[in-house]
């Protein structure tokens, strides 16, 4: 006769084996910090979203923490610094979130924005992997980003407490020169293109006198310098943050709308939008794209961006690599996406033959045989802007 099996053995064995497993949450704090420093920041955010125990074990990623600076206010008419009151300049980690489509035919949704730390006890842990979105006609809502593709886009600066109409962008650079630790310089593209400057030494706002007769369109930072483009001047200037000396780059070949787009510390791109005379049909706008040659101090025309996507947005232009995006998601590399046109319409630009009359194009465009090639609108996809601030929400139809 064979002995009857012990039905309690598997449960007992399981209990004993689980007791032998180490409790990783009891690891030394220093070791946990080393682990989190070598894991993608959003993996840590996801882990903190599991439960309160995991949330208390993992420190919030330092790269996602927002830093801020208290700056003096100034009178909006005289532009003189006020003795009372302050503005808050915030440094925001910026990301692209792609929401997975429900079906292959469903439109794709993209969100450009930041993620912040929320320690409210009233909110579930999973809210830490959410972004706050306000779609026109609805109340603000938190959207969970747990299942999204996430692309880091560096940092952007915002003037908190300001209305959108009051400024067109702000740029910040710390001064690392010996003996000047902790100092910084801020350039503000204020109302109607007035370029304002503030240094941490004086803590006073001033009109940037060397450029006071021109209207600013874009101000960005790239490799430790400021770069500014203008509405009424066919050039881009570089500004040294230490001396505030201005260097003119090679004049632009055409007058038009100019947008500066940094691609990390790798490249600085200039997108020039050409508007046909007397015709404000956005579908007929064309572009020139150039990259900065720092050594030569000039712009070099570009017809291929590789896997890059340049995004022109309301309060800051960004770029990202599309090589990890799936086929058919509505956005592909070697393209430009405008999200700042009126009427909540977004346009995609690709490089190729111009389909209109060649006489409509100004000189300076590439020529392939008798065909002029340009950055022109692409009809492969169409997009609708759902929201522009504080998060840019974009729906792409295919």
Secondary structure, 3 states (H helix, E strand, C coil): CCCCCCCCHHHHHHHHHHHHCCCHHHCCHHHHHHHHHCCCHHHHHHHHCCCHHHHHHCCCCHHHCCEEEEEEEECCCCCCEEEEEEEEEEEEEEEEEEECCCCCCCCEEEEEEECCCCCCCCCCHHHHHEEEECCCCCCCEEEECCCCEEEEEEEEEEEECCCHHHEEEEEEEECCCCCCCCCEEEEEEEHHHEEEEEECCCCCEEECHHHCCCCEEEEEEECCEEEEEECCCCCEEEEECCCCCEEECCCCCCCCEEEEEEECCCEEEEEEEECCCCCCCHHHCEEEEEEEECCCCEEEECCCCCCEEEEECCCCCEEEECCCCCCCCCCCCCEEEECCCHHHEEEEEEEEECCCCHHHCCCCCEEECCEEEEEEECCCCEEEEEECCCCEEEEEEC
